[in-house]
Amino acid sequence: MAFKRQVIAYKNYFLDFYEGQTDHVQAKIEWTLNLIRVTRQVPEKYFKHLEGTKGLYEIRVEVGNNIYRIFSFFDQGYLVVLGNAFQKKSQKTPKKELEKALKIMEEYQDDYKK
């Protein structure tokens, strides 16, 4: 099966979060990222565009009662770039995390458009 998308972590934003998780949570994150790599139409349950943003997506990972979100965006259509991630504690996405994700996306674009 050919991969449809490539998933990369930009700087250490995602990796720092990932390394702080348990093996079980890491395994579920890996499973979800792989789904995004190989599935043409990823279900919204796992990958959703954030309304009101230009190109920001959230990757949704659930492990038991815990919910994790990884902000991401596309580059060149097939490359999914992972930004910051957090454990979701409330219904609404924390504004601080959203603002950080938008800054990371901007930083990435500045780095790679030069």
C-alpha positions as CSV (number, residue, x, y, z in Angstrom):
1,M,0.0,0.0,0.0
2,A,1.4,3.4,-1.0
3,F,1.5,6.2,1.5
4,K,-0.8,9.0,0.6
5,R,0.8,11.6,2.9
6,Q,4.0,12.2,4.7
7,V,3.8,13.2,8.4
8,I,6.7,15.2,9.9
9,A,7.3,16.9,13.2
10,Y,8.4,20.5,12.9
11,K,11.2,21.4,15.4
12,N,10.5,19.8,18.9
13,Y,7.0,21.1,19.5
14,F,5.3,17.8,19.0
15,L,8.2,15.6,20.0
16,D,8.5,17.1,23.5
17,F,4.9,16.4,24.1
18,Y,5.0,12.9,22.6
19,E,8.0,11.9,24.7
20,G,6.2,12.9,27.9
21,Q,3.4,10.4,27.2
22,T,3.0,6.8,28.4
23,D,3.7,3.9,26.0
24,H,0.0,3.3,25.6
25,V,-0.7,6.9,24.6
26,Q,2.3,7.0,22.2
27,A,1.0,3.8,20.6
28,K,-2.4,5.4,20.0
29,I,-0.7,8.5,18.6
30,E,1.3,6.4,16.2
31,W,-1.8,4.5,15.1
32,T,-3.6,7.7,14.4
33,L,-0.7,9.3,12.5
34,N,-0.4,6.1,10.4
35,L,-4.1,6.3,9.6
36,I,-3.5,9.9,8.4
37,R,-0.6,8.7,6.3
38,V,-2.5,5.9,4.5
39,T,-6.1,6.9,4.4
40,R,-7.3,8.9,1.5
41,Q,-10.3,10.4,3.3
42,V,-9.5,10.5,7.0
43,P,-12.6,10.4,9.2
44,E,-13.2,13.7,11.1
45,K,-13.1,11.8,14.3
46,Y,-9.3,11.7,13.8
47,F,-8.5,14.6,11.6
48,K,-10.5,17.8,11.4
49,H,-10.0,21.3,9.9
50,L,-10.3,24.0,12.6
51,E,-13.0,26.4,11.6
52,G,-12.0,30.0,11.4
53,T,-8.4,29.2,10.6
54,K,-6.5,29.2,7.4
55,G,-5.3,25.7,7.0
56,L,-4.9,24.6,10.7
57,Y,-6.0,21.0,11.5
58,E,-6.3,19.1,14.7
59,I,-5.4,15.4,14.9
60,R,-7.6,13.8,17.5
61,V,-6.4,11.0,19.7
62,E,-8.5,9.4,22.4
63,V,-7.1,7.0,25.0
64,G,-9.7,5.9,27.5
65,N,-11.2,9.0,28.9
66,N,-8.3,11.2,27.9
67,I,-8.3,13.3,24.8
68,Y,-5.2,14.6,23.1
69,R,-5.0,17.1,20.3
70,I,-2.1,17.6,17.9
71,F,-2.2,20.7,15.7
72,S,-1.0,20.3,12.2
73,F,-1.1,21.8,8.7
74,F,-0.4,20.9,5.2
75,D,2.6,21.8,3.0
76,Q,2.5,21.1,-0.7
77,G,-0.7,19.2,-0.3
78,Y,0.6,15.8,0.9
79,L,3.0,16.8,3.7
80,V,1.3,17.0,7.1
81,V,3.4,19.1,9.5
82,L,2.9,18.5,13.2
83,G,3.0,21.5,15.5
84,N,2.2,21.7,19.2
85,A,0.1,19.1,21.1
86,F,-1.8,19.1,24.4
87,Q,-4.1,17.0,26.5
88,K,-7.6,18.3,26.2
89,K,-9.2,18.9,29.6
90,S,-12.3,20.9,28.6
91,Q,-14.8,21.1,25.7
92,K,-13.2,24.1,24.2
93,T,-9.7,24.2,22.7
94,P,-7.6,26.5,24.9
95,K,-7.0,29.8,23.2
96,K,-3.3,29.7,24.3
97,E,-2.7,26.4,22.5
98,L,-4.5,27.6,19.4
99,E,-2.5,30.8,19.3
100,K,0.7,28.8,19.7
101,A,-0.3,26.5,16.8
102,L,-0.9,29.5,14.5
103,K,2.5,31.0,15.5
104,I,4.2,27.6,14.7
105,M,2.5,27.5,11.4
106,E,3.6,31.0,10.6
107,E,7.2,30.2,11.8
108,Y,7.3,27.1,9.6
109,Q,6.1,29.1,6.5
110,D,8.7,31.8,7.2
111,D,11.4,29.1,7.5
112,Y,10.5,27.3,4.3
113,K,9.4,30.0,2.0
114,K,12.9,31.6,2.0
